[in-house]
Amino acid sequence: MKRLFDKLDIVPAYRVVSNAIEQRIMDGQLQYGDKLPTETEMAEDFGVNRSTVREGIRLLEQRGLVKRKAGRRLFAALPRYDELGSREQRALILRRVSFRELWEISMILEPAIARMAAERITDEELSAVGRNLQQTRHAIENGRSLVDADIEFHILVATATRNDAMVLTQEPTILLCRSAVSAIIDALPQAPGRLLDAHSAVFNALSARDGDAAEHWMRKHFADFKRGYNLAGFDDDRPIDAVVGSARPGAK
C-alpha cells in the first residue's frame, strides 16, 4: 500500500535549544557581551533537562556565538574571523572546489578590496602593511618561508577596507591559497621576488591613496599567481584539497 505520509524529521531537543538561543543573538535580543541565563534557568524556560541545554550550548560554543568567562557564566559573543573562515574553508574543500574556481573569485574580490582599502586605509593600517612588507623582504633574504607573511598581507589590506562582510568573504579563500603559494615558491626560484615586487606595488598605491593603481596592481598580482601556478605544473581544475595534500606538482 502506498504511504500517505512521509516520515517526520524529528529535530533533537538540544538543537532546538541551540537554534532558539542563536536566534535571540541574531535578532539582537541578546547583544554581544550580554549574560545568558544559567543552565538551570534555561532548562526551566525550555522545559528540558540541563544535559539538553548543555549540549545546545556546546554547539553554540563551537560556532563562537557564546563564550564562558570567569565563574563559568555564559555570554553572547561574536565569532572571530578565523573561526568563521576555517568553517568556510572546510566547506570549500569538501565541495572539491578547484584552483580555477578559487582564483576566479579572488580575481573579482581582491582588486575590489585593494581599491576600497586605498580609499579608506589609515596611517596606522598603512604602517602595519609596511611592516609586513619588511618581514617579507627579510624572509626572502634569510631563506625563510614567506607564506605566512603573504597571507597576512592580504588580510591586512582587507581589514583596511573596514568592511566586515568583505573580510569574512575574503578570509576562507585567501587561506586556501596558502598551499598553492607554498608550492609555487618551492617550484619557481623567481616566485619570491615577484611576490615582493607585487606587494610593494600595491603598498605604494595604498600609500598614495590611489584606488585605480591599487586595483590594477592587485589584479596583475593575481594574474601572475595563476601563471606561476601553471608554470609550476599544476592543473587549474584540480580540486584544491588535492593541492593541499601535496607538496609537489604531479603528486597523486
DRENPA-3360 file (N, C-alpha, C; in nm, 2 decimals, always signed):
BEGIN
1 = MKRLFDKL = +0.08/-0.12/+0.00/+0.00/+0.00/+0.00/+0.09/+0.13/+0.00 ~ +0.05/+0.22/-0.08/+0.13/+0.34/-0.09/+0.11/+0.42/+0.04 ~ +0.23/+0.47/+0.08/+0.23/+0.55/+0.21/+0.17/+0.69/+0.18 ~ +0.08/+0.73/+0.27/+0.02/+0.87/+0.25/+0.11/+0.98/+0.31 ~ +0.19/+0.94/+0.41/+0.27/+1.05/+0.48/+0.42/+1.01/+0.48 ~ +0.50/+1.12/+0.47/+0.64/+1.10/+0.48/+0.68/+1.09/+0.63 ~ +0.79/+1.03/+0.66/+0.84/+1.02/+0.79/+0.87/+1.16/+0.84 ~ +0.84/+1.18/+0.97/+0.87/+1.31/+1.03/+1.02/+1.32/+1.05;
9 = DIVPAYRV = +1.07/+1.44/+1.03/+1.21/+1.47/+1.06/+1.21/+1.53/+1.20 ~ +1.25/+1.45/+1.29/+1.24/+1.50/+1.43/+1.38/+1.56/+1.47 ~ +1.37/+1.69/+1.50/+1.49/+1.76/+1.54/+1.52/+1.73/+1.69 ~ +1.65/+1.69/+1.72/+1.68/+1.67/+1.86/+1.66/+1.79/+1.94 ~ +1.62/+1.77/+2.07/+1.59/+1.88/+2.16/+1.70/+1.98/+2.18 ~ +1.83/+1.92/+2.18/+1.94/+2.01/+2.21/+1.96/+2.11/+2.09 ~ +1.92/+2.06/+1.97/+1.93/+2.15/+1.85/+1.83/+2.26/+1.86 ~ +1.71/+2.22/+1.90/+1.60/+2.32/+1.92/+1.65/+2.43/+2.02;
17 = VSNAIEQR = +1.71/+2.39/+2.13/+1.76/+2.48/+2.23/+1.87/+2.57/+2.16 ~ +1.96/+2.51/+2.09/+2.07/+2.58/+2.03/+2.02/+2.69/+1.93 ~ +1.92/+2.64/+1.85/+1.87/+2.73/+1.74/+1.79/+2.85/+1.81 ~ +1.72/+2.82/+1.92/+1.64/+2.93/+1.98/+1.74/+3.03/+2.04 ~ +1.85/+2.99/+2.10/+1.94/+3.09/+2.16/+2.01/+3.16/+2.05 ~ +2.05/+3.09/+1.94/+2.11/+3.16/+1.83/+2.02/+3.26/+1.77 ~ +1.90/+3.23/+1.76/+1.80/+3.33/+1.70/+1.79/+3.46/+1.78 ~ +1.80/+3.44/+1.92/+1.80/+3.56/+2.01/+1.92/+3.65/+1.98;
25 = IMDGQLQY = +2.03/+3.58/+1.96/+2.16/+3.65/+1.93/+2.15/+3.72/+1.79 ~ +2.10/+3.65/+1.69/+2.10/+3.70/+1.56/+2.00/+3.82/+1.54 ~ +1.89/+3.81/+1.62/+1.79/+3.92/+1.60/+1.81/+4.04/+1.70 ~ +1.92/+4.03/+1.78/+1.96/+4.14/+1.87/+1.90/+4.14/+2.00 ~ +1.82/+4.04/+2.04/+1.76/+4.04/+2.17/+1.87/+4.00/+2.27 ~ +1.97/+3.93/+2.23/+2.09/+3.91/+2.31/+2.20/+3.98/+2.24 ~ +2.26/+4.08/+2.30/+2.37/+4.16/+2.24/+2.50/+4.10/+2.28 ~ +2.60/+4.14/+2.20/+2.74/+4.09/+2.23/+2.78/+4.14/+2.37;
33 = GDKLPTET = +2.82/+4.04/+2.45/+2.86/+4.07/+2.59/+2.75/+4.05/+2.69 ~ +2.62/+4.03/+2.64/+2.51/+4.01/+2.74/+2.53/+3.87/+2.81 ~ +2.49/+3.87/+2.94/+2.50/+3.75/+3.01/+2.38/+3.66/+2.98 ~ +2.40/+3.53/+2.96/+2.29/+3.44/+2.94/+2.24/+3.39/+3.07 ~ +2.11/+3.34/+3.08/+2.06/+3.28/+3.20/+2.15/+3.16/+3.23 ~ +2.14/+3.11/+3.35/+2.21/+2.99/+3.39/+2.15/+2.87/+3.32 ~ +2.23/+2.76/+3.32/+2.18/+2.64/+3.26/+2.05/+2.59/+3.32 ~ +2.04/+2.60/+3.45/+1.92/+2.57/+3.53/+1.80/+2.65/+3.48;
41 = EMAEDFGV = +1.82/+2.78/+3.47/+1.72/+2.87/+3.43/+1.67/+2.84/+3.29 ~ +1.76/+2.82/+3.20/+1.73/+2.79/+3.06/+1.65/+2.65/+3.05 ~ +1.70/+2.56/+3.13/+1.63/+2.43/+3.13/+1.48/+2.44/+3.17 ~ +1.46/+2.53/+3.27/+1.32/+2.56/+3.32/+1.24/+2.63/+3.21 ~ +1.31/+2.73/+3.14/+1.24/+2.80/+3.04/+1.20/+2.71/+2.92 ~ +1.29/+2.62/+2.88/+1.27/+2.54/+2.76/+1.19/+2.41/+2.80 ~ +1.18/+2.38/+2.93/+1.11/+2.26/+2.97/+1.18/+2.13/+2.94 ~ +1.32/+2.14/+2.95/+1.40/+2.03/+2.92/+1.50/+2.01/+3.04;
49 = NRSTVREG = +1.58/+1.90/+3.04/+1.67/+1.88/+3.14/+1.80/+1.96/+3.11 ~ +1.89/+1.97/+3.21/+2.01/+2.05/+3.20/+2.10/+1.99/+3.10 ~ +2.11/+1.86/+3.09/+2.20/+1.80/+2.99/+2.16/+1.84/+2.85 ~ +2.04/+1.86/+2.82/+1.99/+1.90/+2.69/+2.04/+2.04/+2.66 ~ +2.02/+2.13/+2.76/+2.07/+2.27/+2.75/+2.22/+2.27/+2.73 ~ +2.29/+2.18/+2.80/+2.44/+2.18/+2.79/+2.48/+2.14/+2.65 ~ +2.42/+2.04/+2.59/+2.45/+2.00/+2.45/+2.42/+2.12/+2.36 ~ +2.31/+2.19/+2.37/+2.28/+2.30/+2.29/+2.39/+2.41/+2.30;
57 = IRLLEQRG = +2.43/+2.44/+2.42/+2.53/+2.54/+2.45/+2.67/+2.50/+2.38 ~ +2.70/+2.37/+2.39/+2.82/+2.32/+2.33/+2.83/+2.35/+2.18 ~ +2.71/+2.34/+2.11/+2.71/+2.37/+1.97/+2.73/+2.52/+1.95 ~ +2.68/+2.60/+2.03/+2.69/+2.75/+2.02/+2.84/+2.79/+2.05 ~ +2.90/+2.72/+2.14/+3.04/+2.75/+2.17/+3.13/+2.71/+2.05 ~ +3.10/+2.60/+1.99/+3.17/+2.56/+1.87/+3.16/+2.66/+1.76 ~ +3.04/+2.73/+1.75/+3.02/+2.83/+1.64/+3.07/+2.97/+1.68 ~ +3.12/+2.98/+1.81/+3.17/+3.11/+1.85/+3.07/+3.21/+1.89;
65 = LVKRKAGR = +2.94/+3.16/+1.91/+2.83/+3.25/+1.94/+2.81/+3.27/+2.09 ~ +2.87/+3.19/+2.18/+2.87/+3.21/+2.32/+3.01/+3.18/+2.38 ~ +3.04/+3.24/+2.48/+3.17/+3.22/+2.55/+3.15/+3.21/+2.70 ~ +3.24/+3.13/+2.76/+3.24/+3.12/+2.91/+3.35/+3.21/+2.96 ~ +3.31/+3.29/+3.07/+3.40/+3.38/+3.13/+3.42/+3.34/+3.28 ~ +3.48/+3.42/+3.36/+3.51/+3.39/+3.50/+3.38/+3.34/+3.56 ~ +3.39/+3.24/+3.64/+3.28/+3.18/+3.71/+3.19/+3.09/+3.62 ~ +3.24/+3.07/+3.50/+3.18/+2.98/+3.41/+3.04/+3.03/+3.36;
73 = RLFAALPR = +3.02/+3.16/+3.38/+2.89/+3.22/+3.32/+2.91/+3.23/+3.17 ~ +2.79/+3.22/+3.11/+2.79/+3.23/+2.96/+2.75/+3.37/+2.91 ~ +2.82/+3.41/+2.81/+2.79/+3.54/+2.75/+2.78/+3.53/+2.60 ~ +2.69/+3.61/+2.54/+2.68/+3.62/+2.40/+2.81/+3.67/+2.34 ~ +2.85/+3.62/+2.23/+2.98/+3.65/+2.17/+2.97/+3.67/+2.02 ~ +3.08/+3.73/+1.96/+3.09/+3.74/+1.82/+3.20/+3.64/+1.77 ~ +3.17/+3.55/+1.67/+3.27/+3.46/+1.63/+3.39/+3.54/+1.57 ~ +3.51/+3.49/+1.59/+3.63/+3.55/+1.53/+3.63/+3.52/+1.38;
81 = YDELGSRE = +3.70/+3.61/+1.31/+3.71/+3.59/+1.16/+3.77/+3.45/+1.13 ~ +3.87/+3.41/+1.21/+3.94/+3.29/+1.18/+3.85/+3.17/+1.21 ~ +3.76/+3.18/+1.31/+3.67/+3.07/+1.34/+3.57/+3.05/+1.22 ~ +3.52/+3.16/+1.17/+3.42/+3.16/+1.06/+3.50/+3.11/+0.94 ~ +3.62/+3.17/+0.92/+3.69/+3.13/+0.80/+3.73/+2.99/+0.79 ~ +3.77/+2.93/+0.90/+3.80/+2.79/+0.90/+3.69/+2.70/+0.86 ~ +3.57/+2.73/+0.91/+3.45/+2.65/+0.87/+3.42/+2.67/+0.72 ~ +3.43/+2.79/+0.67/+3.40/+2.81/+0.53/+3.51/+2.74/+0.44;
89 = QRALILRR = +3.63/+2.74/+0.50/+3.74/+2.68/+0.43/+3.72/+2.53/+0.42 ~ +3.67/+2.46/+0.53/+3.64/+2.32/+0.52/+3.53/+2.29/+0.42 ~ +3.43/+2.38/+0.42/+3.32/+2.36/+0.33/+3.37/+2.36/+0.18 ~ +3.46/+2.46/+0.15/+3.51/+2.47/+0.01/+3.59/+2.34/-0.02 ~ +3.66/+2.29/+0.07/+3.74/+2.17/+0.04/+3.65/+2.05/+0.02 ~ +3.55/+2.04/+0.11/+3.45/+1.93/+0.10/+3.37/+1.93/-0.03 ~ +3.35/+2.05/-0.09/+3.28/+2.06/-0.22/+3.38/+2.04/-0.33 ~ +3.50/+2.01/-0.30/+3.61/+1.99/-0.40/+3.62/+2.11/-0.50;
97 = VSFRELWE = +3.62/+2.22/-0.44/+3.64/+2.34/-0.52/+3.78/+2.34/-0.58 ~ +3.79/+2.38/-0.71/+3.91/+2.37/-0.78/+3.99/+2.50/-0.77 ~ +4.12/+2.50/-0.80/+4.20/+2.62/-0.80/+4.14/+2.72/-0.90 ~ +4.09/+2.68/-1.01/+4.04/+2.78/-1.11/+3.92/+2.85/-1.04 ~ +3.83/+2.78/-0.97/+3.72/+2.85/-0.91/+3.77/+2.94/-0.80 ~ +3.87/+2.90/-0.72/+3.92/+2.99/-0.62/+3.99/+3.11/-0.68 ~ +4.06/+3.09/-0.78/+4.13/+3.20/-0.85/+4.03/+3.30/-0.91 ~ +3.92/+3.25/-0.97/+3.82/+3.33/-1.03/+3.75/+3.43/-0.93;
105 = ISMILEPA = +3.72/+3.37/-0.81/+3.66/+3.46/-0.71/+3.76/+3.56/-0.66 ~ +3.88/+3.51/-0.65/+3.99/+3.60/-0.60/+4.01/+3.72/-0.69 ~ +4.00/+3.69/-0.82/+4.02/+3.80/-0.92/+3.91/+3.90/-0.92 ~ +3.79/+3.86/-0.87/+3.69/+3.96/-0.85/+3.70/+4.03/-0.72 ~ +3.74/+3.96/-0.62/+3.73/+4.01/-0.48/+3.86/+4.10/-0.45 ~ +3.98/+4.04/-0.48/+4.10/+4.11/-0.43/+4.12/+4.24/-0.49 ~ +4.10/+4.26/-0.62/+4.12/+4.40/-0.67/+4.02/+4.50/-0.61 ~ +3.90/+4.45/-0.59/+3.80/+4.54/-0.53/+3.84/+4.58/-0.38;
113 = IARMAAER = +3.89/+4.48/-0.31/+3.94/+4.50/-0.18/+4.05/+4.61/-0.18 ~ +4.15/+4.59/-0.27/+4.26/+4.69/-0.28/+4.21/+4.83/-0.31 ~ +4.12/+4.84/-0.40/+4.06/+4.98/-0.43/+4.00/+5.04/-0.31 ~ +3.91/+4.96/-0.24/+3.84/+5.01/-0.12/+3.94/+5.05/-0.01 ~ +4.04/+4.96/+0.01/+4.15/+4.99/+0.11/+4.22/+5.12/+0.08 ~ +4.25/+5.14/-0.05/+4.33/+5.26/-0.08/+4.24/+5.39/-0.04 ~ +4.11/+5.38/-0.05/+4.03/+5.49/-0.02/+4.00/+5.51/+0.13 ~ +4.03/+5.41/+0.21/+3.99/+5.41/+0.35/+4.10/+5.39/+0.45;
121 = ITDEELSA = +4.22/+5.34/+0.40/+4.32/+5.30/+0.49/+4.38/+5.41/+0.58 ~ +4.40/+5.39/+0.70/+4.45/+5.48/+0.80/+4.61/+5.48/+0.80 ~ +4.67/+5.58/+0.85/+4.82/+5.58/+0.86/+4.86/+5.46/+0.94 ~ +4.79/+5.42/+1.05/+4.83/+5.31/+1.13/+4.82/+5.18/+1.06 ~ +4.71/+5.16/+0.98/+4.70/+5.04/+0.90/+4.80/+5.03/+0.79 ~ +4.84/+5.15/+0.73/+4.94/+5.15/+0.63/+5.07/+5.11/+0.69 ~ +5.10/+5.16/+0.81/+5.23/+5.12/+0.88/+5.23/+4.97/+0.90 ~ +5.12/+4.91/+0.93/+5.11/+4.76/+0.95/+5.14/+4.69/+0.82;
129 = VGRNLQQT = +5.09/+4.74/+0.71/+5.12/+4.68/+0.58/+5.27/+4.70/+0.55 ~ +5.32/+4.81/+0.58/+5.47/+4.84/+0.56/+5.55/+4.74/+0.64 ~ +5.52/+4.72/+0.76/+5.60/+4.63/+0.84/+5.59/+4.48/+0.79 ~ +5.47/+4.45/+0.73/+5.46/+4.32/+0.67/+5.55/+4.31/+0.55 ~ +5.56/+4.42/+0.48/+5.65/+4.42/+0.36/+5.79/+4.39/+0.40 ~ +5.83/+4.46/+0.51/+5.97/+4.44/+0.56/+5.99/+4.29/+0.60 ~ +5.89/+4.23/+0.67/+5.90/+4.09/+0.71/+5.92/+4.00/+0.59 ~ +5.84/+4.03/+0.49/+5.85/+3.95/+0.36/+5.99/+3.96/+0.30;
137 = RHAIENGR = +6.05/+4.08/+0.30/+6.18/+4.11/+0.24/+6.29/+4.03/+0.33 ~ +6.27/+4.04/+0.46/+6.37/+3.97/+0.55/+6.36/+3.82/+0.53 ~ +6.24/+3.77/+0.51/+6.22/+3.62/+0.50/+6.29/+3.58/+0.37 ~ +6.28/+3.66/+0.26/+6.34/+3.62/+0.14/+6.49/+3.62/+0.15 ~ +6.54/+3.73/+0.21/+6.69/+3.75/+0.23/+6.75/+3.64/+0.31 ~ +6.67/+3.58/+0.41/+6.72/+3.48/+0.50/+6.68/+3.34/+0.47 ~ +6.62/+3.33/+0.35/+6.58/+3.19/+0.31/+6.47/+3.13/+0.39 ~ +6.39/+3.21/+0.46/+6.28/+3.16/+0.54/+6.14/+3.16/+0.46;
145 = SLVDADIE = +6.05/+3.08/+0.51/+5.92/+3.08/+0.44/+5.85/+3.21/+0.45 ~ +5.79/+3.26/+0.34/+5.72/+3.38/+0.34/+5.57/+3.37/+0.32 ~ +5.53/+3.24/+0.33/+5.38/+3.21/+0.30/+5.30/+3.28/+0.41 ~ +5.33/+3.28/+0.53/+5.25/+3.34/+0.64/+5.25/+3.49/+0.62 ~ +5.36/+3.55/+0.58/+5.36/+3.70/+0.55/+5.28/+3.73/+0.43 ~ +5.27/+3.64/+0.33/+5.19/+3.67/+0.22/+5.04/+3.67/+0.25 ~ +5.00/+3.57/+0.33/+4.86/+3.56/+0.37/+4.82/+3.68/+0.46 ~ +4.91/+3.72/+0.55/+4.89/+3.83/+0.64/+4.87/+3.96/+0.56;
153 = FHILVATA = +4.95/+3.98/+0.45/+4.95/+4.10/+0.37/+4.81/+4.12/+0.32 ~ +4.75/+4.01/+0.26/+4.62/+4.02/+0.20/+4.51/+4.04/+0.31 ~ +4.52/+3.98/+0.42/+4.43/+4.00/+0.53/+4.44/+4.15/+0.59 ~ +4.56/+4.20/+0.60/+4.58/+4.34/+0.64/+4.51/+4.44/+0.54 ~ +4.53/+4.41/+0.41/+4.47/+4.50/+0.31/+4.31/+4.49/+0.32 ~ +4.26/+4.37/+0.34/+4.12/+4.36/+0.35/+4.06/+4.43/+0.48 ~ +4.14/+4.41/+0.59/+4.10/+4.48/+0.71/+4.09/+4.63/+0.70 ~ +4.18/+4.68/+0.61/+4.18/+4.83/+0.59/+4.06/+4.88/+0.52;
161 = TRNDAMVL = +3.98/+4.79/+0.46/+3.85/+4.83/+0.40/+3.75/+4.87/+0.51 ~ +3.77/+4.82/+0.63/+3.68/+4.84/+0.74/+3.53/+4.80/+0.70 ~ +3.53/+4.69/+0.62/+3.41/+4.63/+0.58/+3.41/+4.48/+0.62 ~ +3.34/+4.46/+0.73/+3.34/+4.32/+0.79/+3.30/+4.21/+0.69 ~ +3.20/+4.25/+0.61/+3.15/+4.15/+0.51/+3.26/+4.11/+0.41 ~ +3.34/+4.21/+0.38/+3.45/+4.19/+0.28/+3.55/+4.10/+0.34 ~ +3.59/+4.13/+0.47/+3.69/+4.04/+0.54/+3.64/+3.90/+0.55 ~ +3.51/+3.88/+0.59/+3.46/+3.75/+0.61/+3.45/+3.67/+0.48;
169 = TQEPTILL = +3.43/+3.74/+0.37/+3.42/+3.68/+0.24/+3.56/+3.64/+0.19 ~ +3.66/+3.73/+0.22/+3.79/+3.70/+0.17/+3.87/+3.59/+0.24 ~ +3.85/+3.59/+0.38/+3.95/+3.51/+0.46/+3.95/+3.36/+0.42 ~ +3.84/+3.29/+0.40/+3.85/+3.15/+0.37/+3.91/+3.12/+0.23 ~ +3.89/+3.21/+0.14/+3.95/+3.19/+0.01/+4.10/+3.22/+0.01 ~ +4.14/+3.32/+0.08/+4.29/+3.36/+0.08/+4.36/+3.25/+0.16 ~ +4.30/+3.20/+0.27/+4.37/+3.09/+0.34/+4.38/+2.96/+0.26 ~ +4.29/+2.94/+0.17/+4.30/+2.82/+0.09/+4.41/+2.84/-0.02;
177 = CRSAVSAI = +4.44/+2.96/-0.05/+4.55/+2.99/-0.14/+4.69/+2.95/-0.09 ~ +4.70/+2.93/+0.04/+4.82/+2.91/+0.11/+4.91/+2.80/+0.05 ~ +4.85/+2.68/+0.03/+4.92/+2.57/-0.02/+4.97/+2.59/-0.16 ~ +4.89/+2.66/-0.24/+4.93/+2.69/-0.38/+5.05/+2.78/-0.38 ~ +5.04/+2.89/-0.29/+5.15/+2.98/-0.28/+5.28/+2.91/-0.24 ~ +5.27/+2.82/-0.14/+5.39/+2.74/-0.10/+5.44/+2.66/-0.21 ~ +5.36/+2.59/-0.28/+5.40/+2.50/-0.39/+5.47/+2.58/-0.50 ~ +5.42/+2.70/-0.54/+5.48/+2.78/-0.64/+5.62/+2.83/-0.59;
185 = IDALPQAP = +5.63/+2.87/-0.47/+5.76/+2.92/-0.42/+5.86/+2.81/-0.42 ~ +5.82/+2.69/-0.38/+5.91/+2.57/-0.38/+5.96/+2.54/-0.52 ~ +5.87/+2.56/-0.62/+5.90/+2.51/-0.76/+5.97/+2.62/-0.84 ~ +5.94/+2.75/-0.81/+6.00/+2.85/-0.90/+6.09/+2.95/-0.82 ~ +6.22/+2.95/-0.85/+6.31/+3.04/-0.78/+6.27/+3.18/-0.79 ~ +6.21/+3.22/-0.90/+6.18/+3.37/-0.92/+6.06/+3.41/-0.84 ~ +5.98/+3.31/-0.79/+5.85/+3.35/-0.73/+5.86/+3.44/-0.61 ~ +5.95/+3.42/-0.52/+5.95/+3.51/-0.40/+5.98/+3.66/-0.44;
193 = GRLLDAHS = +6.07/+3.68/-0.54/+6.10/+3.82/-0.58/+5.98/+3.88/-0.65 ~ +5.91/+3.80/-0.73/+5.79/+3.86/-0.80/+5.68/+3.89/-0.70 ~ +5.66/+3.80/-0.60/+5.56/+3.83/-0.49/+5.59/+3.96/-0.42 ~ +5.72/+3.98/-0.38/+5.76/+4.10/-0.31/+5.74/+4.22/-0.40 ~ +5.77/+4.21/-0.53/+5.75/+4.33/-0.62/+5.60/+4.36/-0.63 ~ +5.52/+4.26/-0.64/+5.37/+4.29/-0.65/+5.32/+4.35/-0.52 ~ +5.36/+4.30/-0.40/+5.31/+4.36/-0.28/+5.37/+4.50/-0.26 ~ +5.49/+4.53/-0.31/+5.54/+4.66/-0.30/+5.46/+4.76/-0.39;
201 = AVFNALSA = +5.42/+4.71/-0.50/+5.34/+4.80/-0.59/+5.21/+4.83/-0.53 ~ +5.14/+4.73/-0.47/+5.02/+4.75/-0.41/+5.03/+4.85/-0.29 ~ +5.14/+4.83/-0.21/+5.17/+4.91/-0.10/+5.19/+5.06/-0.14 ~ +5.26/+5.08/-0.25/+5.28/+5.22/-0.30/+5.15/+5.28/-0.34 ~ +5.06/+5.20/-0.40/+4.93/+5.26/-0.44/+4.85/+5.29/-0.32 ~ +4.85/+5.20/-0.22/+4.78/+5.23/-0.09/+4.84/+5.36/-0.03 ~ +4.97/+5.37/-0.03/+5.03/+5.49/+0.03/+4.99/+5.62/-0.04 ~ +4.97/+5.61/-0.17/+4.92/+5.73/-0.25/+4.77/+5.74/-0.24;
209 = RDGDAAEH = +4.70/+5.65/-0.17/+4.56/+5.65/-0.17/+4.50/+5.65/-0.31 ~ +4.56/+5.58/-0.40/+4.53/+5.57/-0.54/+4.45/+5.44/-0.56 ~ +4.32/+5.45/-0.56/+4.24/+5.33/-0.58/+4.26/+5.26/-0.71 ~ +4.27/+5.34/-0.82/+4.29/+5.28/-0.96/+4.42/+5.20/-0.96 ~ +4.52/+5.25/-0.91/+4.65/+5.18/-0.91/+4.65/+5.06/-0.82 ~ +4.59/+5.07/-0.70/+4.58/+4.96/-0.61/+4.50/+4.84/-0.68 ~ +4.39/+4.88/-0.74/+4.31/+4.77/-0.81/+4.39/+4.71/-0.92 ~ +4.46/+4.79/-1.00/+4.54/+4.74/-1.11/+4.65/+4.65/-1.07;
217 = WMRKHFAD = +4.73/+4.69/-0.97/+4.84/+4.60/-0.92/+4.79/+4.48/-0.86 ~ +4.68/+4.48/-0.79/+4.63/+4.36/-0.72/+4.58/+4.26/-0.83 ~ +4.52/+4.31/-0.93/+4.47/+4.23/-1.04/+4.59/+4.16/-1.11 ~ +4.69/+4.24/-1.14/+4.81/+4.19/-1.20/+4.88/+4.09/-1.11 ~ +4.88/+4.11/-0.98/+4.94/+4.02/-0.89/+4.87/+3.88/-0.90 ~ +4.74/+3.88/-0.90/+4.67/+3.75/-0.91/+4.67/+3.69/-1.04 ~ +4.69/+3.77/-1.15/+4.71/+3.71/-1.28/+4.84/+3.64/-1.28 ~ +4.94/+3.70/-1.22/+5.08/+3.64/-1.21/+5.07/+3.51/-1.12;
225 = FKRGYNLA = +4.99/+3.51/-1.02/+4.97/+3.40/-0.93/+4.93/+3.28/-1.01 ~ +4.83/+3.30/-1.10/+4.78/+3.18/-1.18/+4.89/+3.14/-1.28 ~ +4.96/+3.23/-1.34/+5.07/+3.19/-1.43/+5.17/+3.11/-1.36 ~ +5.21/+3.15/-1.24/+5.31/+3.08/-1.16/+5.26/+2.94/-1.13 ~ +5.13/+2.93/-1.10/+5.07/+2.80/-1.06/+5.08/+2.70/-1.18 ~ +5.05/+2.75/-1.30/+5.05/+2.67/-1.42/+5.20/+2.64/-1.46 ~ +5.29/+2.73/-1.44/+5.43/+2.71/-1.47/+5.49/+2.61/-1.38 ~ +5.44/+2.60/-1.25/+5.48/+2.50/-1.16/+5.43/+2.36/-1.19;
233 = GFDDDRPI = +5.34/+2.35/-1.28/+5.29/+2.22/-1.33/+5.16/+2.17/-1.27 ~ +5.09/+2.26/-1.21/+4.96/+2.22/-1.15/+4.85/+2.25/-1.25 ~ +4.74/+2.17/-1.24/+4.62/+2.17/-1.33/+4.52/+2.27/-1.26 ~ +4.47/+2.37/-1.33/+4.37/+2.46/-1.28/+4.25/+2.39/-1.22 ~ +4.21/+2.28/-1.28/+4.08/+2.22/-1.25/+4.10/+2.11/-1.14 ~ +4.22/+2.10/-1.09/+4.25/+2.00/-0.98/+4.18/+2.05/-0.85 ~ +4.11/+1.97/-0.78/+4.04/+2.01/-0.66/+4.15/+2.07/-0.56 ~ +4.11/+2.17/-0.49/+4.20/+2.24/-0.40/+4.25/+2.15/-0.29;
241 = DAVVGSAR = +4.17/+2.05/-0.25/+4.21/+1.95/-0.15/+4.33/+1.87/-0.19 ~ +4.34/+1.84/-0.32/+4.45/+1.77/-0.38/+4.58/+1.85/-0.37 ~ +4.56/+1.98/-0.39/+4.68/+2.07/-0.38/+4.72/+2.08/-0.23 ~ +4.62/+2.09/-0.14/+4.65/+2.10/+0.00/+4.73/+1.98/+0.04 ~ +4.69/+1.86/-0.01/+4.76/+1.74/+0.03/+4.89/+1.70/-0.04 ~ +4.94/+1.79/-0.13/+5.06/+1.75/-0.19/+5.15/+1.87/-0.19 ~ +5.28/+1.84/-0.19/+5.38/+1.95/-0.18/+5.44/+1.97/-0.32 ~ +5.42/+1.88/-0.41/+5.49/+1.89/-0.54/+5.39/+1.87/-0.65;
249 = PGAK = +5.41/+1.94/-0.77/+5.33/+1.91/-0.88/+5.34/+1.76/-0.92 ~ +5.22/+1.71/-0.97/+5.22/+1.57/-1.01/+5.20/+1.47/-0.90 ~ +5.19/+1.52/-0.77/+5.17/+1.42/-0.66/+5.03/+1.37/-0.67 ~ +5.02/+1.24/-0.64/+4.88/+1.18/-0.65/+4.82/+1.17/-0.51;
% end
